[in-house]
Amino acid sequence: MTSHEAASSRPGCTCAVPSSFTENRTGLSSAMAVLMLTIVAVVSSLALRILKRREVDL
């Protein structure tokens, strides 16, 4: 099993750090971190909008 196959079964957050230090892929790890930050920001923004809308209705 190659390292790519093993990494495909792990969540992204546990894959970013090992690929940075052990496989010397700092660019890939940085891109993964920015992508995860963007996803969290979008989901948080949507959750806040939905909750604010529900608060007004109450």
Number of C-alpha atoms within 10 A of each C-alpha: 5 6 9 9 9 10 15 10 9 11 9 15 12 10 16 20 18 15 18 15 11 9 10 11 14 16 11 14 20 14 12 17 16 12 13 14 11 12 12 12 12 12 10 12 12 12 12 12 11 11 11 11 11 10 9 7 6 5
